[in-house]
Amino acid sequence: MTTAGHEALQAGREALAAYAKRVKSSTLHKVASEMLSVKRTFADEPQLRRALTDPARKADDRAGLAEQLLSGKVSAGTLKVILTIVKGRWSTPGEFLNAVEEVAVDALLTAGAADDVLADVEDELFRFVRLVEGDDELYAALNDSRADASARAGFVRTLLSDKANELTVRLTEVAAYGYGGRRFDAAVNRLVERAAEKREERVAYVTVAHPLPDAQESALAQKLSQIYQQPVHTMVTVDPEAIGGISVQIGHDLYDGTVARRLTEARKALTGRR
């Protein structure tokens, strides 16, 4: 995203944050639903989204067009946030659509924070994406770009309905629509991180061959929190193929101390000597 795009996205986020202070979490869920619906409508109308992001048109003209299209179809609060986003400078229509989606996710996460459910949602998202990654058929179905996105979203709702928090279901639906242009698994992983960021935490993805004792996992989280100077929430995956040792990834930082990695390096070294 360009610098101007970041500034426009931030303006949208600030407009949402100001509105969120005055409304209940249920209203924020409605705002998110309306914004996601608008984003999908704009995505299906290439001429419209180009008109809304045309740098040759004045910001007020673009906002006026959006207001004409959306008045009476979305709530006043949603309209105000969308008009703020429309007034921004966007390098591409896709950048604009991603911003609308990002602010919609902000609305969902703000509602989750108000309801004090983000920690549970974060864990549910993590467990579900690991389930998906471990099931070849499920993984293929949810990452099939040829399938209708609304059908994928309906599928995850069917899988999770009455088994997870409603916010978890809503976020997995966002992932099924290809959040930020990502595959389903990558989208859910990013949403896990977004939930952690909302709680002012970092996520550490930990891979081990055998389950970690609670005391050891707690000590690891504490050590990582000291290193990164903010709370770190560990998400542990048990993978027998790691053989032994531990792998930890936080953002782009990766420490891979698994036996599997050492064996791979040893094989490469031996091959290189021949």
C-alpha positions as CSV (number, residue, x, y, z in Angstrom):
1,M,0.0,0.0,0.0
2,T,1.3,3.5,-0.9
3,T,1.9,6.2,1.7
4,A,-1.2,8.0,0.7
5,G,-3.1,4.8,0.9
6,H,-1.9,4.2,4.5
7,E,-2.9,7.7,5.4
8,A,-6.4,7.2,3.9
9,L,-6.8,3.8,5.7
10,Q,-5.8,5.4,9.0
11,A,-8.4,8.1,8.4
12,G,-11.0,5.4,8.0
13,R,-9.9,3.6,11.1
14,E,-10.0,6.9,13.1
15,A,-13.5,7.6,11.9
16,L,-14.6,4.1,13.0
17,A,-12.9,4.4,16.3
18,A,-14.7,7.7,17.0
19,Y,-18.0,6.2,16.1
20,A,-17.3,3.0,18.1
21,K,-17.0,5.0,21.3
22,R,-20.7,5.9,21.1
23,V,-22.3,2.6,20.1
24,K,-22.8,-0.9,21.4
25,S,-21.0,-3.9,20.0
26,S,-24.1,-5.1,18.2
27,T,-24.0,-1.9,16.2
28,L,-20.4,-2.5,15.3
29,H,-21.3,-5.9,14.0
30,K,-23.9,-4.2,11.8
31,V,-21.3,-1.7,10.6
32,A,-19.0,-4.6,9.7
33,S,-21.7,-6.5,7.8
34,E,-22.7,-3.4,5.8
35,M,-19.1,-2.5,5.0
36,L,-18.3,-6.0,3.8
37,S,-21.4,-6.0,1.7
38,V,-20.5,-2.7,0.2
39,K,-17.0,-3.9,-0.5
40,R,-18.3,-7.0,-2.4
41,T,-20.8,-4.9,-4.3
42,F,-18.0,-2.5,-5.4
43,A,-15.8,-5.5,-6.3
44,D,-18.4,-6.6,-8.8
45,E,-18.7,-3.2,-10.4
46,P,-15.3,-2.2,-12.0
47,Q,-16.5,1.1,-13.5
48,L,-18.0,2.2,-10.2
49,R,-14.9,1.4,-8.2
50,R,-12.7,3.2,-10.7
51,A,-15.0,6.2,-10.5
52,L,-14.7,6.2,-6.7
53,T,-10.9,6.1,-6.8
54,D,-10.3,8.3,-9.8
55,P,-7.5,10.7,-8.8
56,A,-8.7,13.2,-11.4
57,R,-12.0,13.7,-9.5
58,K,-12.1,15.8,-6.4
59,A,-12.5,14.0,-3.1
60,D,-15.9,15.6,-2.4
61,D,-17.2,14.6,-5.8
62,R,-16.2,11.0,-5.2
63,A,-17.8,11.1,-1.8
64,G,-20.9,12.6,-3.3
65,L,-21.2,9.7,-5.7
66,A,-20.7,7.2,-2.9
67,E,-23.4,8.9,-0.8
68,Q,-25.8,9.0,-3.7
69,L,-25.3,5.2,-4.1
70,L,-25.4,4.2,-0.5
71,S,-27.8,6.6,1.3
72,G,-30.8,4.6,2.6
73,K,-29.0,1.3,2.0
74,V,-26.6,1.4,4.9
75,S,-26.8,3.0,8.4
76,A,-25.6,6.6,8.9
77,G,-22.6,5.5,11.0
78,T,-21.5,3.1,8.2
79,L,-22.0,5.7,5.6
80,K,-19.8,8.2,7.4
81,V,-16.9,5.8,7.7
82,I,-17.2,4.7,4.1
83,L,-17.3,8.3,2.9
84,T,-14.1,9.0,4.9
85,I,-12.4,6.1,3.1
86,V,-13.7,7.2,-0.3
87,K,-12.2,10.7,0.2
88,G,-8.7,9.2,0.5
89,R,-6.2,9.0,-2.3
90,W,-5.9,5.5,-3.7
91,S,-3.4,4.3,-6.2
92,T,-5.6,1.5,-7.4
93,P,-9.3,0.4,-6.9
94,G,-8.0,-2.8,-5.3
95,E,-6.2,-0.8,-2.6
96,F,-9.4,1.0,-1.8
97,L,-11.4,-2.2,-1.6
98,N,-8.8,-3.7,0.8
99,A,-9.1,-0.6,3.0
100,V,-12.9,-1.0,3.3
101,E,-12.4,-4.6,4.2
102,E,-9.7,-3.8,6.8
103,V,-11.9,-1.2,8.5
104,A,-14.8,-3.7,8.6
105,V,-12.5,-6.2,10.3
106,D,-11.5,-3.4,12.7
107,A,-15.2,-3.1,13.5
108,L,-15.5,-6.8,14.3
109,L,-12.4,-6.8,16.5
110,T,-13.5,-3.7,18.3
111,A,-16.9,-5.4,19.0
112,G,-15.0,-8.4,20.3
113,A,-12.8,-6.3,22.6
114,A,-15.9,-4.6,24.0
115,D,-17.5,-8.1,24.7
116,D,-14.2,-9.4,26.1
117,V,-14.1,-12.4,23.8
118,L,-11.0,-11.8,21.7
119,A,-8.7,-14.2,23.6
120,D,-11.2,-17.1,23.0
121,V,-11.7,-16.0,19.4
122,E,-8.0,-16.0,18.8
123,D,-7.6,-19.5,20.1
124,E,-10.6,-20.8,18.2
125,L,-9.3,-19.3,14.9
126,F,-5.9,-20.9,15.5
127,R,-7.4,-24.3,16.3
128,F,-9.7,-24.2,13.3
129,V,-7.0,-23.3,10.8
130,R,-4.8,-26.1,12.1
131,L,-7.7,-28.5,11.7
132,V,-8.1,-27.3,8.1
133,E,-4.4,-27.6,7.4
134,G,-4.5,-31.2,8.7
135,D,-7.4,-32.3,6.4
136,D,-6.5,-32.4,2.7
137,E,-10.1,-32.4,1.5
138,L,-11.1,-29.5,3.8
139,Y,-8.0,-27.5,2.9
140,A,-8.7,-28.0,-0.9
141,A,-12.3,-27.0,-0.5
142,L,-11.6,-23.8,1.4
143,N,-8.7,-22.8,-0.8
144,D,-10.5,-23.6,-4.1
145,S,-10.4,-20.2,-6.0
146,R,-12.8,-21.6,-8.6
147,A,-15.5,-22.1,-6.0
148,D,-18.0,-19.3,-5.2
149,A,-16.8,-17.3,-2.3
150,S,-20.2,-17.0,-0.7
151,A,-20.5,-20.8,-0.9
152,R,-17.1,-21.2,0.9
153,A,-18.4,-18.7,3.6
154,G,-21.6,-20.7,4.0
155,F,-19.5,-23.8,4.4
156,V,-17.4,-22.5,7.2
157,R,-20.5,-21.2,9.0
158,T,-22.0,-24.7,8.8
159,L,-18.8,-26.2,10.2
160,L,-18.5,-23.7,13.1
161,S,-22.1,-22.8,13.9
162,D,-22.9,-23.6,17.5
163,K,-19.3,-24.8,18.0
164,A,-17.5,-21.5,18.2
165,N,-18.1,-17.9,19.2
166,E,-20.1,-15.9,16.6
167,L,-17.2,-13.5,16.1
168,T,-15.0,-16.5,15.2
169,V,-17.6,-17.6,12.6
170,R,-17.8,-14.0,11.2
171,L,-14.0,-13.8,10.9
172,T,-13.7,-17.2,9.2
173,E,-16.3,-16.0,6.7
174,V,-14.2,-13.0,6.0
175,A,-11.3,-15.4,5.4
176,A,-13.4,-17.5,3.1
177,Y,-14.0,-14.4,0.9
178,G,-10.2,-14.1,0.5
179,Y,-9.3,-11.5,3.2
180,G,-6.7,-9.2,1.7
181,G,-6.4,-11.4,-1.4
182,R,-5.0,-14.3,0.7
183,R,-5.7,-18.0,0.7
184,F,-8.1,-19.2,3.4
185,D,-5.4,-20.5,5.8
186,A,-3.2,-17.4,5.3
187,A,-6.2,-15.2,5.9
188,V,-7.1,-16.9,9.1
189,N,-3.6,-16.8,10.4
190,R,-3.5,-13.0,9.6
191,L,-6.8,-12.6,11.5
192,V,-5.3,-14.4,14.5
193,E,-2.5,-11.8,14.4
194,R,-5.1,-9.0,14.1
195,A,-6.9,-10.2,17.1
196,A,-3.7,-10.3,19.1
197,E,-2.7,-6.8,17.9
198,K,-6.1,-5.6,19.1
199,R,-5.2,-7.0,22.5
200,E,-1.8,-5.4,22.2
201,E,0.0,-8.7,22.0
202,R,2.2,-10.6,19.5
203,V,1.6,-14.1,18.3
204,A,4.3,-16.7,18.5
205,Y,3.7,-19.8,16.4
206,V,5.5,-22.6,18.1
207,T,6.1,-26.1,16.6
208,V,7.3,-29.0,18.7
209,A,7.4,-32.8,18.2
210,H,5.7,-33.4,21.6
211,P,3.3,-31.4,23.7
212,L,5.0,-28.8,25.9
213,P,4.3,-28.9,29.7
214,D,2.3,-25.9,30.8
215,A,5.2,-24.5,32.8
216,Q,7.6,-24.7,29.9
217,E,5.1,-23.0,27.5
218,S,4.5,-20.3,30.1
219,A,8.3,-19.8,30.5
220,L,8.7,-19.5,26.7
221,A,5.9,-16.9,26.5
222,Q,7.5,-14.9,29.3
223,K,11.0,-15.0,27.7
224,L,9.6,-14.0,24.3
225,S,7.6,-11.1,25.9
226,Q,10.9,-9.9,27.4
227,I,12.6,-10.0,24.0
228,Y,9.8,-8.3,22.1
229,Q,9.0,-5.9,25.0
230,Q,5.3,-6.7,24.8
231,P,3.0,-9.6,25.7
232,V,3.4,-12.6,23.5
233,H,0.7,-15.3,23.1
234,T,2.1,-18.7,22.1
235,M,0.2,-20.9,19.7
236,V,1.6,-24.4,19.9
237,T,1.4,-27.0,17.1
238,V,2.5,-30.5,17.8
239,D,4.1,-32.0,14.7
240,P,5.9,-35.4,15.1
241,E,7.8,-34.7,11.8
242,A,9.8,-32.1,13.8
243,I,11.3,-35.1,15.5
244,G,12.6,-32.9,18.4
245,G,13.6,-29.4,19.3
246,I,11.4,-26.4,18.8
247,S,10.5,-23.8,16.1
248,V,9.3,-20.3,16.9
249,Q,8.0,-17.8,14.4
250,I,6.9,-14.3,15.3
251,G,6.0,-12.1,12.3
252,H,8.9,-12.4,9.9
253,D,11.3,-13.6,12.7
254,L,11.9,-17.4,12.6
255,Y,14.0,-19.5,14.9
256,D,14.0,-23.1,13.8
257,G,15.8,-25.4,16.3
258,T,14.0,-28.6,15.3
259,V,15.9,-31.8,14.7
260,A,14.2,-32.1,11.3
261,R,15.8,-28.8,10.2
262,R,19.2,-29.9,11.5
263,L,18.9,-33.2,9.6
264,T,18.0,-31.3,6.5
265,E,21.0,-29.0,6.8
266,A,23.2,-32.0,7.4
267,R,22.0,-33.8,4.3
268,K,22.6,-30.6,2.2
269,A,26.1,-30.4,3.6
270,L,26.9,-34.0,2.8
271,T,25.4,-33.7,-0.6
272,G,27.5,-30.6,-1.3
273,R,30.7,-32.5,-0.4
274,R,30.2,-35.1,-3.1
